[in-house]
Amino acid sequence: MRAVIDTNVFVSSFFGENPRTVIDKWFSGDMTLCASGPILKEYFEVMGRFQFEDDNLLLRLMAAVEKNSNLIFVENPKEEQWIKGDPADNKFIACAIALKAMYIISGDSHLKKAAKIGTIRILSPSEFLKVIA
């Protein structure tokens, strides 16, 4: 199953619980991460602002992206104005559409408010884990 993971879920994964379980699903091959150039850029810019106690997770994330482990990539998908309240969120939708993802996993209020774009469901980490259980 293909999913786009919002940056807030990536950052939250360092603190455990459901976001960490989502990342573990990617690491284990239970899901395929869909990513784009703008998304990867944001992941690493935002994560670079933090001092994490668990550097091992950061290294695993970087290695998984570098090796394309359970990851498919589109360079720069065409964005539209699906989310007018926070246009920066449109990169996640554009990626999901371009790579035919089933889910966007996010805690972002603007994305969560949309709930669904076409056939793509926008779920919180806990909702996603219930759906795939």
C-alpha atoms as a printed R data frame, in Angstrom:
    type eleno elety resid chain resno       x      y       z
1   ATOM     1    CA   MET     A     1   0.000  0.000   0.000
2   ATOM     2    CA   ARG     A     2   1.259  3.468  -0.888
3   ATOM     3    CA   ALA     A     3   1.140  6.420   1.472
4   ATOM     4    CA   VAL     A     4   2.517  9.940   1.773
5   ATOM     5    CA   ILE     A     5   3.707 10.860   5.262
6   ATOM     6    CA   ASP     A     6   3.395 14.506   6.277
7   ATOM     7    CA   THR     A     7   6.431 16.147   7.847
8   ATOM     8    CA   ASN     A     8   4.706 16.508  11.215
9   ATOM     9    CA   VAL     A     9   4.373 12.717  11.430
10  ATOM    10    CA   PHE     A    10   8.064 12.253  10.592
11  ATOM    11    CA   VAL     A    11   9.119 14.676  13.327
12  ATOM    12    CA   SER     A    12   6.645 13.209  15.828
13  ATOM    13    CA   SER     A    13   8.040  9.728  15.178
14  ATOM    14    CA   PHE     A    14  11.087 10.676  17.255
15  ATOM    15    CA   PHE     A    15   8.823 10.904  20.286
16  ATOM    16    CA   GLY     A    16   7.287  7.445  19.816
17  ATOM    17    CA   GLU     A    17   3.712  6.242  19.848
18  ATOM    18    CA   ASN     A    18   1.579  6.146  16.677
19  ATOM    19    CA   PRO     A    19   3.844  8.266  14.444
20  ATOM    20    CA   ARG     A    20   6.753  5.947  15.293
21  ATOM    21    CA   THR     A    21   4.606  2.911  14.498
22  ATOM    22    CA   VAL     A    22   3.770  4.441  11.104
23  ATOM    23    CA   ILE     A    23   7.485  4.863  10.343
24  ATOM    24    CA   ASP     A    24   8.116  1.299  11.524
25  ATOM    25    CA   LYS     A    25   5.464  0.109   9.030
26  ATOM    26    CA   TRP     A    26   7.489  1.796   6.287
27  ATOM    27    CA   PHE     A    27  10.790  0.325   7.537
28  ATOM    28    CA   SER     A    28   9.280 -3.179   7.688
29  ATOM    29    CA   GLY     A    29   7.862 -2.980   4.166
30  ATOM    30    CA   ASP     A    30   4.214 -3.001   5.263
31  ATOM    31    CA   MET     A    31   3.769  0.226   3.300
32  ATOM    32    CA   THR     A    32   5.532  2.076   0.514
33  ATOM    33    CA   LEU     A    33   6.458  5.683   1.173
34  ATOM    34    CA   CYS     A    34   5.573  8.067  -1.657
35  ATOM    35    CA   ALA     A    35   7.837 11.109  -1.750
36  ATOM    36    CA   SER     A    36   8.720 14.032  -3.986
37  ATOM    37    CA   GLY     A    37  11.603 16.475  -4.205
38  ATOM    38    CA   PRO     A    38   9.717 19.198  -2.296
39  ATOM    39    CA   ILE     A    39   8.641 16.733   0.412
40  ATOM    40    CA   LEU     A    40  12.124 15.304   0.985
41  ATOM    41    CA   LYS     A    41  13.540 18.826   1.103
42  ATOM    42    CA   GLU     A    42  11.018 19.776   3.789
43  ATOM    43    CA   TYR     A    43  11.635 16.564   5.793
44  ATOM    44    CA   PHE     A    44  15.345 17.227   6.084
45  ATOM    45    CA   GLU     A    45  15.047 20.999   6.593
46  ATOM    46    CA   VAL     A    46  12.600 20.573   9.453
47  ATOM    47    CA   MET     A    47  14.377 17.619  11.079
48  ATOM    48    CA   GLY     A    48  17.642 19.571  10.903
49  ATOM    49    CA   ARG     A    49  16.167 22.157  13.291
50  ATOM    50    CA   PHE     A    50  15.837 19.657  16.137
51  ATOM    51    CA   GLN     A    51  18.242 17.979  18.530
52  ATOM    52    CA   PHE     A    52  16.972 14.414  18.845
53  ATOM    53    CA   GLU     A    53  18.061 12.054  21.591
54  ATOM    54    CA   ASP     A    54  17.557  9.111  19.222
55  ATOM    55    CA   ASP     A    55  20.100  9.798  16.473
56  ATOM    56    CA   ASN     A    56  19.737  6.162  15.429
57  ATOM    57    CA   LEU     A    57  16.239  6.841  14.080
58  ATOM    58    CA   LEU     A    58  17.437  9.865  12.110
59  ATOM    59    CA   LEU     A    59  20.241  7.783  10.591
60  ATOM    60    CA   ARG     A    60  17.763  4.992   9.731
61  ATOM    61    CA   LEU     A    61  15.433  7.511   8.074
62  ATOM    62    CA   MET     A    62  18.246  9.015   6.032
63  ATOM    63    CA   ALA     A    63  19.569  5.595   5.011
64  ATOM    64    CA   ALA     A    64  16.104  4.367   4.016
65  ATOM    65    CA   VAL     A    65  15.547  7.422   1.818
66  ATOM    66    CA   GLU     A    66  19.033  7.162   0.347
67  ATOM    67    CA   LYS     A    67  18.610  3.455  -0.493
68  ATOM    68    CA   ASN     A    68  15.036  3.965  -1.748
69  ATOM    69    CA   SER     A    69  13.872  1.288   0.683
70  ATOM    70    CA   ASN     A    70  10.135  0.824   0.159
71  ATOM    71    CA   LEU     A    71  10.047  4.261  -1.417
72  ATOM    72    CA   ILE     A    72   8.816  5.584  -4.736
73  ATOM    73    CA   PHE     A    73   9.676  9.054  -5.887
74  ATOM    74    CA   VAL     A    74   8.425 11.767  -8.202
75  ATOM    75    CA   GLU     A    75  10.675 14.795  -8.717
76  ATOM    76    CA   ASN     A    76   8.258 17.709  -8.867
77  ATOM    77    CA   PRO     A    77   4.556 16.817  -9.243
78  ATOM    78    CA   LYS     A    78   2.091 19.439 -10.425
79  ATOM    79    CA   GLU     A    79   0.440 21.216  -7.541
80  ATOM    80    CA   GLU     A    80  -3.004 22.758  -7.506
81  ATOM    81    CA   GLN     A    81  -4.704 24.826  -4.819
82  ATOM    82    CA   TRP     A    82  -6.532 22.043  -3.002
83  ATOM    83    CA   ILE     A    83  -5.668 23.517   0.420
84  ATOM    84    CA   LYS     A    84  -6.122 27.273   0.252
85  ATOM    85    CA   GLY     A    85  -5.593 27.842   4.001
86  ATOM    86    CA   ASP     A    86  -2.038 26.452   3.862
87  ATOM    87    CA   PRO     A    87  -0.741 26.158   0.272
88  ATOM    88    CA   ALA     A    88   2.457 24.438   1.507
89  ATOM    89    CA   ASP     A    89   0.309 21.349   2.183
90  ATOM    90    CA   ASN     A    90  -0.501 20.974  -1.513
91  ATOM    91    CA   LYS     A    91   2.844 19.239  -2.150
92  ATOM    92    CA   PHE     A    92   1.600 16.193  -0.192
93  ATOM    93    CA   ILE     A    93  -1.567 15.942  -2.264
94  ATOM    94    CA   ALA     A    94   0.316 16.444  -5.545
95  ATOM    95    CA   CYS     A    95   2.706 13.637  -4.615
96  ATOM    96    CA   ALA     A    96  -0.127 11.302  -3.588
97  ATOM    97    CA   ILE     A    97  -1.956 11.893  -6.870
98  ATOM    98    CA   ALA     A    98   1.156 11.509  -9.031
99  ATOM    99    CA   LEU     A    99   2.197  8.244  -7.354
100 ATOM   100    CA   LYS     A   100  -1.314  6.863  -6.859
101 ATOM   101    CA   ALA     A   101  -1.092  6.715  -3.070
102 ATOM   102    CA   MET     A   102  -4.084  5.519  -1.110
103 ATOM   103    CA   TYR     A   103  -3.360  7.626   1.988
104 ATOM   104    CA   ILE     A   104  -1.820 10.813   3.280
105 ATOM   105    CA   ILE     A   105  -0.871 10.387   6.929
106 ATOM   106    CA   SER     A   106  -0.958 13.725   8.716
107 ATOM   107    CA   GLY     A   107  -1.756 15.543  11.912
108 ATOM   108    CA   ASP     A   108  -2.079 18.864  10.042
109 ATOM   109    CA   SER     A   109  -5.457 20.524  10.623
110 ATOM   110    CA   HIS     A   110  -5.739 21.870   7.066
111 ATOM   111    CA   LEU     A   111  -5.149 18.462   5.508
112 ATOM   112    CA   LYS     A   112  -7.323 16.662   8.068
113 ATOM   113    CA   LYS     A   113 -10.177 19.076   7.328
114 ATOM   114    CA   ALA     A   114 -10.067 18.015   3.660
115 ATOM   115    CA   ALA     A   115 -10.417 14.347   4.773
116 ATOM   116    CA   LYS     A   116 -10.355 13.059   1.182
117 ATOM   117    CA   ILE     A   117  -9.068 14.279  -2.177
118 ATOM   118    CA   GLY     A   118 -10.422 12.106  -4.962
119 ATOM   119    CA   THR     A   119  -9.754  8.549  -3.784
120 ATOM   120    CA   ILE     A   120  -6.944  9.567  -1.405
121 ATOM   121    CA   ARG     A   121  -7.895  9.413   2.270
122 ATOM   122    CA   ILE     A   122  -6.212 11.814   4.691
123 ATOM   123    CA   LEU     A   123  -5.798 10.102   8.043
124 ATOM   124    CA   SER     A   124  -4.085 10.749  11.366
125 ATOM   125    CA   PRO     A   125  -1.440  8.203  12.364
126 ATOM   126    CA   SER     A   126  -3.884  6.459  14.723
127 ATOM   127    CA   GLU     A   127  -6.619  6.342  12.059
128 ATOM   128    CA   PHE     A   128  -4.157  4.939   9.523
129 ATOM   129    CA   LEU     A   129  -2.992  2.220  11.920
130 ATOM   130    CA   LYS     A   130  -6.615  1.176  12.565
131 ATOM   131    CA   VAL     A   131  -7.345  1.006   8.830
132 ATOM   132    CA   ILE     A   132  -4.368 -1.207   8.029
133 ATOM   133    CA   ALA     A   133  -4.669 -3.472  11.097
